[in-house]
Amino acid sequence: MIASLMPAVSPGTFLSVAVAATAGSLWLLLPRGQAGVAERTSRWAGALLGIAALGCFIATGHRLGGLGEEAVFLVVSLVAVVSGAATVVSRSPVYAAIWFAMTLAGVAGVLLVLGAQFLGVATIVVYAGAILVMFLFVLMLAQPAGLAPYDRVSNEPLLSAVAGAVLLGILSLSIGRLSAEPPACCQVPSKAAALADAPSPAEPTAAGDVDLLAEHHVARLGAELFGRHLLSVEVAGVLLLVALVGSIAIVSRGGVSGGDPQAARRAIR
Amino acid sequence: MTPSPLVLDGLVVGAMLFALGLVGILARRNLIVMFLCAELMLQGISVSLVSWSRHHGDWGGQVLVIFVLTVAACEAAVALVFVLQAFARTGRLDAAAWQSLRESNLPRVVDHELPAVDTVPPKFPRLTPAGIEPAADEDAVLEREHV
């Protein structure tokens, strides 16, 4: 409604102003080493600017999907990939776990942009909230003091890097081929094409961009999950139970039960 | 029908995450980091599945990602228990510690020896002392009640 009062301002400019206001307010709110009156002034200014930014975002909210999707996708995928690389190369496993949490945040953003809202939230809740915390617990239980030598020396780093790079090259090559028109023998009729009033195959303009899964997303996903895949849900529940019981059984029997731990270590070496 | 640019971007991101996880699994020796890299590969798979789900306008991919989440939780639980047991036995989280696992009456067969590890502690920079050390006041030291 603010936008309707200012018809001269284009939506892009409006959104840019909102983004700039958010950034400025965050910058003002963050501690930067000042004290006293300067800090208080800075905080008040930051709060006011933040409220203004929120208003701008609310006013432009209905245009965010079309306008900022590409940019948002770029940012979140950069976060995911860069912190994924940091996960792999971190010397300290604790830092690796923290970077993996960052990767999860990026992946959740990617999933949100791709239209899988429930999975984006579930990634944060289940992975970052549960699985990653479990990793950190085990790290605290089993981490020797300081950097262990096996964290500083990799196993065949050159070969591994080459293997990964070659795999990535092959994958991106085949993904690039997807954007070309497939041969007639391999064309699969897609639901998206059929439901989007069937644009002819010769006209590939944004045919797959209609997000058919956006409306009533979670309800329909739940209906699909507990309808067609009900048996799989049961099996997954049994799997969870078995994993729970199994891990408790393994732990409670003890790793070096009845034996001498030092003797076991000597035998390994 | 060709996938939309967004779907292609999602596939590329998934491929990158998968490749990164693969490199980590191959190169790292810390068991926990190896499992983190496996989870990274699973994340790449999830992004790819959701991209295809969007492309086809079908729920199958997203439902499969939910099951991937479930199995990943189970896998992490069981695997971390094994990691703890391995740590209790060897005192290390090193995957290569197990390459000489054998019966006691069999000879030791190792594919290739790992590079020798330098056990030298890390060198920290020495700070030059700033200023002049003040002369200690003997009486003050003696009269002080606690240090």
Interface residues (C-beta under 8 A of the other chain):
Chain A: E69 E70 F73 S77 A80 V81 G84 A85 T87 V88 S90 P93 A96 A97 F100 T103 L104 V107 V110 L111 V113 L114 G115 A116 F118 L119 A122 T123 V126 Y127 A130 I131 M134 F135 V138 L139 L141 A142 Q143 P144 L147 A148 P149 Y150 D151 R152 V153 S154 N155 E156 P157 L159 S160 A161 A163 G164 A165 L167 L168 L171 S172 I175 L178 S179 A180 E181 P182 Q187 S190 K191 A192 A193 L195 P201 P204 A206 A207 G208 D209 V210 D211 L212 L213 R220 L221 E224 L225 R228 H229 S232 A236 L239 L240 V242 A243 L244 G246 S247 I250 V251 G255 V256 P261 A264 R265 A267 I268 R269
Chain B: M1 T2 P3 S4 P5 L6 V7 L8 D9 G10 L11 V12 V13 A15 M16 L17 F18 A19 L20 G21 L22 V23 G24 L26 A27 R28 R29 N30 I32 V33 F35 L36 C37 E39 L40 Q43 S46 V47 V50 S51 S53 R54 H55 H56 G57 D58 W59 Q62 V63 V65 I66 F67 L69 T70 V71 A72 A73 C74 E75 A76 A77 V78 L80 V81 F82 V83 L84 Q85 A86 F87 A88 R89 T90 G91 R92 L93 D94 A95 A96 A97 W98 S100 L101 S104 L114 P115 V117 D118 T119 P122
